[in-house]
Amino acid sequence: MIGSSSIKWDGFRILIHYDNGSVRAYRRHGTEINERFPELQEIKLSVKTAILDGECIAFDVTQPADQPPKIWWEDAMTRFHTKKSTAVKSICKTLKAHFPIWEVLWVDGQSVTTMTFDKRRELLQTVLNPSETISITPLYDDGLQLFLGVKQQGLEGIVQYNSDAPYYLNARPKDVIKK
C-alpha cells in the first residue's frame, strides 16, 4: 500500500552517522565526505547515536533574493568535488549545503529498520530538530497534486512510500516509487 509522497531532491544520497555530537557522513558506497561539508558539524540530535538517511542538496546563495531558490544537481556535485580545505571554505560562502532527511535507521544502539515507515518517521520527528543545516523531508498525502506541482516548477520528481514497509538495506524496494 502506497502512503505518503515527498519531493525527490536533486542532490546525492548521504548517510549521516551521529555519535555523541560528532558527525561522520558517507555517500551510498562508503566514501566519507566530512571534509567537504563543514556544515555537518553543526548538526545536533536529541539522542546519543543515530544513523540518518537523506540527501545532500546545494543552494546558490548568490541567486537574487526575489527568485525562489533552485536546487541543481550540478551545484551539489560542485560541492561534492571540492576537496581542498581552502576551496571548501570559499565555496561554502556561495553554495550552501543542506541535508533533508527522510529516514532514521539506527537510534541509541538499536536498529529501527524493521519498524514501519510511518513509525520510523514518528521516531525521526523526535530525534531531529530542523535547522538551517538539516531538515526532515516533508510528506504529502496527495501524490498526484505534488507530482503536478513539482513538474510545473521543473523539479526532479517525487517519491512515494509504503506506510507499512520496513527499511530495506542495500536494495530499492518495489514499494518505494520514484517518478
Accessible surface in RSA format (square Angstrom, percent):
REM  Atomic radii and reference values for relative SASA: ProtOr
REM  Chains: A
REM  Algorithm: Lee & Richards
REM  Probe-radius: 1.40
REM  Slices: 20
REM RES _ NUM      All-atoms   Total-Side   Main-Chain    Non-polar    All polar
REM                ABS   REL    ABS   REL    ABS   REL    ABS   REL    ABS   REL
RES MET A   1   154.72  80.1 107.67  71.3  47.05 112.0  92.71  78.8  62.01  82.2
RES ILE A   2    66.81  38.0  43.36  32.3  23.45  56.5  43.36  31.2  23.45  63.6
RES GLY A   3    25.95  32.0   0.00   N/A  25.95  32.0  12.40  34.0  13.55  30.4
RES SER A   4    16.90  14.3  16.50  22.0   0.40   0.9   0.45   0.9  16.45  23.1
RES SER A   5     0.90   0.8   0.90   1.2   0.00   0.0   0.00   0.0   0.90   1.3
RES SER A   6     0.95   0.8   0.95   1.3   0.00   0.0   0.09   0.2   0.86   1.2
RES ILE A   7    29.61  16.8  27.30  20.3   2.31   5.6  27.30  19.7   2.31   6.3
RES LYS A   8    53.61  26.2  50.72  31.1   2.89   6.9  25.84  23.3  27.78  29.6
RES TRP A   9    42.50  17.1  36.69  17.8   5.81  13.6  37.68  20.1   4.82   7.8
RES ASP A  10    29.00  20.3  25.84  25.7   3.16   7.5   5.89  13.9  23.11  23.1
RES GLY A  11     8.44  10.4   0.00   N/A   8.44  10.4   0.00   0.0   8.44  18.9
RES PHE A  12     5.73   2.9   1.91   1.2   3.82   9.9   5.73   3.5   0.00   0.0
RES ARG A  13    61.78  25.9  59.10  30.1   2.68   6.4  12.85  17.6  48.92  29.7
RES ILE A  14     0.01   0.0   0.00   0.0   0.01   0.0   0.01   0.0   0.00   0.0
RES LEU A  15    38.77  21.6  38.77  27.7   0.00   0.0  38.77  27.2   0.00   0.0
RES ILE A  16     0.00   0.0   0.00   0.0   0.00   0.0   0.00   0.0   0.00   0.0
RES HIS A  17    62.38  34.1  61.15  42.5   1.23   3.1  40.08  41.3  22.30  25.9
RES TYR A  18    13.35   6.2  10.04   5.7   3.31   8.6   0.17   0.1  13.18  16.2
RES ASP A  19    80.27  56.2  76.93  76.6   3.34   7.9  23.63  55.6  56.63  56.5
RES ASN A  20   105.74  72.9  72.26  69.8  33.48  80.6  35.79  86.1  69.96  67.6
RES GLY A  21    25.75  31.8   0.00   N/A  25.75  31.8  16.34  44.8   9.41  21.1
RES SER A  22    62.11  52.5  56.83  75.8   5.28  12.2  34.69  73.9  27.42  38.4
RES VAL A  23     2.29   1.5   0.00   0.0   2.29   5.5   0.00   0.0   2.29   6.2
RES ARG A  24   117.04  49.1 117.04  59.7   0.00   0.0  36.61  50.0  80.43  48.7
RES ALA A  25     0.00   0.0   0.00   0.0   0.00   0.0   0.00   0.0   0.00   0.0
RES TYR A  26    49.93  23.3  49.93  28.4   0.00   0.0  30.47  22.9  19.46  24.0
RES ARG A  27    58.08  24.4  57.29  29.2   0.80   1.9   6.52   8.9  51.56  31.2
RES ARG A  28   127.81  53.7 105.22  53.6  22.59  53.8  32.76  44.8  95.05  57.6
RES HIS A  29   167.64  91.6 131.72  91.6  35.92  91.9  97.34 100.3  70.30  81.8
RES GLY A  30    49.08  60.5   0.00   N/A  49.08  60.5  29.56  81.1  19.52  43.7
RES THR A  31    61.85  44.0  53.35  54.1   8.50  20.3  31.31  42.1  30.53  46.2
RES GLU A  32    53.35  30.6  39.57  29.9  13.77  32.8  19.69  38.1  33.66  27.5
RES ILE A  33     0.00   0.0   0.00   0.0   0.00   0.0   0.00   0.0   0.00   0.0
RES ASN A  34    22.14  15.3  17.51  16.9   4.62  11.1   9.32  22.4  12.81  12.4
RES GLU A  35   125.35  72.0 108.23  81.9  17.12  40.8  67.55 130.7  57.80  47.2
RES ARG A  36    27.07  11.4  26.88  13.7   0.20   0.5   1.41   1.9  25.67  15.6
RES PHE A  37     0.18   0.1   0.00   0.0   0.18   0.5   0.00   0.0   0.18   0.5
RES PRO A  38    63.14  46.0  53.10  48.4  10.04  36.5  58.02  47.9   5.12  31.8
RES GLU A  39    12.31   7.1  11.40   8.6   0.92   2.2  10.60  20.5   1.71   1.4
RES LEU A  40     0.02   0.0   0.02   0.0   0.00   0.0   0.02   0.0   0.00   0.0
RES GLN A  41    84.97  47.5  75.21  55.0   9.76  23.2  53.25 113.3  31.72  24.1
RES GLU A  42   106.75  61.3  86.87  65.7  19.89  47.4  43.20  83.6  63.55  51.9
RES ILE A  43     0.70   0.4   0.00   0.0   0.70   1.7   0.70   0.5   0.00   0.0
RES LYS A  44   123.70  60.3 114.23  70.1   9.47  22.5  93.74  84.4  29.97  31.9
RES LEU A  45    17.73   9.9   0.23   0.2  17.50  44.0   1.61   1.1  16.12  43.4
RES SER A  46    70.02  59.2  30.02  40.1  39.99  92.1  40.72  86.7  29.30  41.0
RES VAL A  47    28.06  18.5  15.65  14.2  12.41  29.9  22.42  19.5   5.64  15.3
RES LYS A  48   144.75  70.6 142.56  87.5   2.19   5.2  87.85  79.1  56.91  60.6
RES THR A  49    36.20  25.7  36.20  36.7   0.00   0.0  34.27  46.0   1.94   2.9
RES ALA A  50     1.88   1.7   0.00   0.0   1.88   4.3   0.05   0.1   1.83   4.9
RES ILE A  51    39.55  22.5  39.55  29.5   0.00   0.0  39.55  28.5   0.00   0.0
RES LEU A  52     0.00   0.0   0.00   0.0   0.00   0.0   0.00   0.0   0.00   0.0
RES ASP A  53     0.22   0.2   0.22   0.2   0.00   0.0   0.00   0.0   0.22   0.2
RES GLY A  54     0.00   0.0   0.00   N/A   0.00   0.0   0.00   0.0   0.00   0.0
RES GLU A  55    17.96  10.3  17.96  13.6   0.00   0.0   0.92   1.8  17.05  13.9
RES CYS A  56     0.34   0.3   0.34   0.4   0.00   0.0   0.00   0.0   0.34   0.4
RES ILE A  57     1.72   1.0   1.72   1.3   0.00   0.0   1.72   1.2   0.00   0.0
RES ALA A  58     0.27   0.2   0.27   0.4   0.00   0.0   0.27   0.4   0.00   0.0
RES PHE A  59    51.29  25.7  51.15  31.7   0.14   0.4  51.29  31.1   0.00   0.0
RES ASP A  60    51.50  36.1  43.92  43.7   7.58  17.9   6.09  14.3  45.42  45.3
RES VAL A  61    78.61  51.7  47.29  42.8  31.32  75.5  54.51  47.4  24.10  65.4
RES THR A  62    92.98  66.1  61.61  62.5  31.37  74.8  54.11  72.7  38.86  58.8
RES GLN A  63    40.01  22.4  21.81  15.9  18.20  43.3  20.55  43.7  19.46  14.8
RES PRO A  64    74.52  54.3  62.08  56.6  12.45  45.2  72.99  60.3   1.53   9.5
RES ALA A  65   110.69 101.8  69.12 106.7  41.57  94.6  79.22 111.6  31.47  83.4
RES ASP A  66   130.83  91.6  90.19  89.8  40.64  96.1  50.98 120.0  79.85  79.6
RES GLN A  67    84.46  47.2  75.56  55.2   8.90  21.2  21.38  45.5  63.09  47.8
RES PRO A  68   100.98  73.6  93.23  85.0   7.75  28.2 100.06  82.6   0.92   5.7
RES PRO A  69    94.75  69.1  75.42  68.8  19.33  70.2  79.36  65.5  15.39  95.6
RES LYS A  70    97.45  47.5  94.77  58.1   2.68   6.4  44.78  40.3  52.67  56.1
RES ILE A  71    21.73  12.4  17.26  12.9   4.47  10.8  17.26  12.4   4.47  12.1
RES TRP A  72   110.07  44.2 110.07  53.3   0.00   0.0 100.43  53.5   9.64  15.6
RES TRP A  73   104.55  42.0 104.55  50.6   0.00   0.0  80.99  43.2  23.56  38.2
RES GLU A  74   113.85  65.4 110.58  83.7   3.27   7.8  62.27 120.5  51.58  42.1
RES ASP A  75    26.33  18.4  26.33  26.2   0.00   0.0   0.00   0.0  26.33  26.3
RES ALA A  76     0.00   0.0   0.00   0.0   0.00   0.0   0.00   0.0   0.00   0.0
RES MET A  77    31.21  16.2  31.21  20.7   0.00   0.0  31.21  26.5   0.00   0.0
RES THR A  78    63.60  45.2  56.15  56.9   7.45  17.7  38.38  51.5  25.22  38.1
RES ARG A  79     0.37   0.2   0.32   0.2   0.06   0.1   0.20   0.3   0.18   0.1
RES PHE A  80    22.02  11.0  22.02  13.6   0.00   0.0  22.02  13.4   0.00   0.0
RES HIS A  81   112.83  61.7  94.40  65.6  18.43  47.1  68.83  70.9  43.99  51.2
RES THR A  82    20.55  14.6  14.80  15.0   5.76  13.7  11.91  16.0   8.64  13.1
RES LYS A  83   122.29  59.7 105.89  65.0  16.40  39.1  53.57  48.2  68.72  73.2
RES LYS A  84   162.19  79.1 154.63  94.9   7.55  18.0 104.58  94.1  57.60  61.4
RES SER A  85    90.22  76.2  77.62 103.6  12.60  29.0  51.21 109.1  39.01  54.7
RES THR A  86   108.45  77.1 100.85 102.2   7.60  18.1  80.97 108.8  27.48  41.5
RES ALA A  87    42.94  39.5  34.24  52.8   8.69  19.8  41.63  58.6   1.30   3.5
RES VAL A  88     4.73   3.1   4.73   4.3   0.00   0.0   4.73   4.1   0.00   0.0
RES LYS A  89   150.92  73.6 144.61  88.7   6.31  15.0  91.15  82.0  59.76  63.7
RES SER A  90    66.09  55.8  62.03  82.8   4.06   9.3  26.10  55.6  39.99  56.0
RES ILE A  91    27.34  15.6  23.78  17.7   3.55   8.6  27.28  19.6   0.05   0.1
RES CYS A  92    32.85  24.8  20.01  22.3  12.84  30.2  18.50  46.9  14.35  15.5
RES LYS A  93   152.05  74.2 129.89  79.7  22.17  52.8  87.27  78.6  64.78  69.0
RES THR A  94    56.26  40.0  56.26  57.0   0.00   0.0  46.12  61.9  10.14  15.3
RES LEU A  95    16.96   9.4  16.96  12.1   0.00   0.0  16.96  11.9   0.00   0.0
RES LYS A  96    51.32  25.0  51.32  31.5   0.00   0.0  34.63  31.2  16.70  17.8
RES ALA A  97     0.40   0.4   0.40   0.6   0.00   0.0   0.40   0.6   0.00   0.0
RES HIS A  98    23.31  12.7  23.31  16.2   0.00   0.0  15.69  16.2   7.62   8.9
RES PHE A  99     0.00   0.0   0.00   0.0   0.00   0.0   0.00   0.0   0.00   0.0
RES PRO A 100     0.99   0.7   0.99   0.9   0.00   0.0   0.99   0.8   0.00   0.0
RES ILE A 101     0.00   0.0   0.00   0.0   0.00   0.0   0.00   0.0   0.00   0.0
RES TRP A 102    43.15  17.3  43.15  20.9   0.00   0.0  31.70  16.9  11.45  18.6
RES GLU A 103     9.62   5.5   8.85   6.7   0.77   1.8   1.15   2.2   8.47   6.9
RES VAL A 104     0.07   0.0   0.00   0.0   0.07   0.2   0.00   0.0   0.07   0.2
RES LEU A 105    13.30   7.4  12.98   9.3   0.32   0.8  12.98   9.1   0.32   0.9
RES TRP A 106    96.77  38.8  96.77  46.8   0.00   0.0  84.92  45.3  11.86  19.2
RES VAL A 107    18.05  11.9  15.49  14.0   2.56   6.2  15.49  13.5   2.56   6.9
RES ASP A 108    71.87  50.3  49.93  49.7  21.94  51.9  30.32  71.4  41.55  41.4
RES GLY A 109    47.35  58.4   0.00   N/A  47.35  58.4  28.98  79.5  18.37  41.2
RES GLN A 110   123.36  69.0 122.31  89.4   1.06   2.5  36.50  77.7  86.87  65.9
RES SER A 111    55.76  47.1  33.97  45.3  21.79  50.2  27.00  57.5  28.76  40.3
RES VAL A 112    12.73   8.4  11.59  10.5   1.14   2.7  12.73  11.1   0.00   0.0
RES THR A 113    17.50  12.4  16.99  17.2   0.51   1.2   5.37   7.2  12.13  18.3
RES THR A 114   122.41  87.1 101.18 102.6  21.24  50.6  74.26  99.7  48.15  72.8
RES MET A 115    73.74  38.2  65.15  43.1   8.60  20.5  73.57  62.6   0.17   0.2
RES THR A 116    46.26  32.9  45.12  45.7   1.14   2.7  42.31  56.8   3.95   6.0
RES PHE A 117     4.03   2.0   4.03   2.5   0.00   0.0   4.03   2.4   0.00   0.0
RES ASP A 118    59.38  41.6  57.18  56.9   2.20   5.2  22.03  51.9  37.35  37.2
RES LYS A 119   109.48  53.4 107.72  66.1   1.76   4.2  62.24  56.0  47.24  50.3
RES ARG A 120     4.50   1.9   4.32   2.2   0.18   0.4   0.58   0.8   3.91   2.4
RES ARG A 121    17.24   7.2  16.91   8.6   0.33   0.8  11.70  16.0   5.54   3.4
RES GLU A 122   102.05  58.6  96.31  72.9   5.74  13.7  45.62  88.2  56.43  46.1
RES LEU A 123    42.37  23.6  38.28  27.4   4.09  10.3  41.77  29.3   0.60   1.6
RES LEU A 124     0.13   0.1   0.13   0.1   0.00   0.0   0.13   0.1   0.00   0.0
RES GLN A 125   104.46  58.4  87.27  63.8  17.20  40.9  32.84  69.9  71.62  54.3
RES THR A 126    91.05  64.8  72.34  73.3  18.71  44.6  74.11  99.5  16.94  25.6
RES VAL A 127     0.77   0.5   0.69   0.6   0.08   0.2   0.77   0.7   0.00   0.0
RES LEU A 128     1.62   0.9   0.07   0.1   1.55   3.9   0.09   0.1   1.53   4.1
RES ASN A 129    95.19  65.6  90.48  87.4   4.71  11.3  26.37  63.5  68.81  66.5
RES PRO A 130    90.44  65.9  66.86  60.9  23.58  85.7  67.11  55.4  23.33 145.0
RES SER A 131    59.63  50.4  36.80  49.1  22.83  52.6  49.14 104.6  10.49  14.7
RES GLU A 132   131.47  75.5 110.75  83.8  20.72  49.3  52.10 100.8  79.37  64.8
RES THR A 133     2.62   1.9   2.56   2.6   0.06   0.1   0.20   0.3   2.42   3.7
RES ILE A 134     2.05   1.2   2.05   1.5   0.00   0.0   2.05   1.5   0.00   0.0
RES SER A 135    27.93  23.6  27.93  37.3   0.00   0.0  19.76  42.1   8.17  11.4
RES ILE A 136    21.47  12.2  10.11   7.5  11.36  27.4  10.11   7.3  11.36  30.8
RES THR A 137     0.92   0.7   0.82   0.8   0.10   0.2   0.92   1.2   0.00   0.0
RES PRO A 138    61.50  44.8  54.23  49.4   7.27  26.4  61.50  50.8   0.00   0.0
RES LEU A 139    53.85  30.0  27.60  19.7  26.25  66.0  27.79  19.5  26.06  70.1
RES TYR A 140    84.29  39.4  80.04  45.5   4.25  11.1  60.82  45.7  23.47  28.9
RES ASP A 141   136.75  95.8 108.52 108.0  28.23  66.8  37.06  87.2  99.69  99.4
RES ASP A 142    77.44  54.2  69.15  68.8   8.29  19.6  35.18  82.8  42.25  42.1
RES GLY A 143     9.60  11.8   0.00   N/A   9.60  11.8   2.66   7.3   6.94  15.5
RES LEU A 144   120.75  67.2 110.89  79.3   9.86  24.8 114.97  80.7   5.77  15.5
RES GLN A 145   110.89  62.0 105.06  76.8   5.82  13.9  34.72  73.9  76.17  57.8
RES LEU A 146    22.26  12.4  15.53  11.1   6.74  16.9  21.51  15.1   0.75   2.0
RES PHE A 147    62.38  31.2  62.38  38.6   0.00   0.0  62.38  37.8   0.00   0.0
RES LEU A 148    86.61  48.2  81.53  58.3   5.08  12.8  82.26  57.8   4.35  11.7
RES GLY A 149    24.70  30.5   0.00   N/A  24.70  30.5  23.84  65.4   0.86   1.9
RES VAL A 150     5.68   3.7   4.79   4.3   0.89   2.1   4.79   4.2   0.89   2.4
RES LYS A 151   139.40  68.0 121.69  74.7  17.71  42.2  74.42  67.0  64.98  69.2
RES GLN A 152   159.31  89.1 123.37  90.2  35.95  85.6  44.66  95.1 114.65  87.0
RES GLN A 153   132.92  74.3 100.54  73.5  32.38  77.1  35.44  75.4  97.48  73.9
RES GLY A 154    51.36  63.3   0.00   N/A  51.36  63.3  34.01  93.3  17.35  38.9
RES LEU A 155    62.28  34.7  44.40  31.8  17.88  44.9  47.24  33.2  15.04  40.5
RES GLU A 156    84.19  48.3  52.09  39.4  32.10  76.4   7.78  15.1  76.41  62.4
RES GLY A 157     4.70   5.8   0.00   N/A   4.70   5.8   4.70  12.9   0.00   0.0
RES ILE A 158     1.43   0.8   1.43   1.1   0.00   0.0   1.43   1.0   0.00   0.0
RES VAL A 159    11.21   7.4  11.21  10.2   0.00   0.0  11.21   9.7   0.00   0.0
RES GLN A 160    26.15  14.6  26.15  19.1   0.00   0.0   0.00   0.0  26.15  19.8
RES TYR A 161    11.60   5.4  11.60   6.6   0.00   0.0   7.41   5.6   4.19   5.2
RES ASN A 162    17.70  12.2  16.50  15.9   1.20   2.9   0.00   0.0  17.70  17.1
RES SER A 163    10.96   9.3  10.62  14.2   0.34   0.8   3.69   7.8   7.27  10.2
RES ASP A 164    89.28  62.5  76.29  75.9  12.99  30.7  26.28  61.8  63.00  62.8
RES ALA A 165     7.10   6.5   3.84   5.9   3.25   7.4   7.10  10.0   0.00   0.0
RES PRO A 166    53.37  38.9  49.86  45.5   3.51  12.8  49.88  41.2   3.49  21.7
RES TYR A 167    31.31  14.6  18.80  10.7  12.51  32.6  15.92  12.0  15.39  19.0
RES TYR A 168    88.68  41.4  77.76  44.2  10.91  28.4  57.17  43.0  31.50  38.8
RES LEU A 169   114.06  63.5  94.49  67.6  19.57  49.2  94.61  66.4  19.45  52.4
RES ASN A 170   160.51 110.7 111.19 107.4  49.32 118.8  41.65 100.2 118.87 114.9
RES ALA A 171    65.54  60.3  40.31  62.2  25.22  57.4  52.35  73.7  13.18  34.9
RES ARG A 172   154.94  65.1 121.23  61.8  33.72  80.3  49.70  67.9 105.25  63.8
RES PRO A 173    25.74  18.8  15.16  13.8  10.58  38.5  23.64  19.5   2.10  13.0
RES LYS A 174   199.05  97.1 169.17 103.8  29.88  71.1 123.45 111.1  75.60  80.5
RES ASP A 175    29.07  20.4  25.87  25.7   3.20   7.6  18.79  44.2  10.28  10.3
RES VAL A 176    34.47  22.7  29.25  26.5   5.22  12.6  29.25  25.4   5.22  14.2
RES ILE A 177    61.96  35.3  59.17  44.1   2.79   6.7  61.96  44.6   0.00   0.0
RES LYS A 178    89.46  43.6  61.71  37.9  27.75  66.1  30.87  27.8  58.59  62.4
RES LYS A 179   116.63  56.9  83.15  51.0  33.47  79.7  72.75  65.5  43.87  46.7
END  Absolute sums over single chains surface
CHAIN  1 A     9853.7       8134.2       1719.4       5673.6       4180.1
END  Absolute sums over all chains
TOTAL          9853.7       8134.2       1719.4       5673.6       4180.1
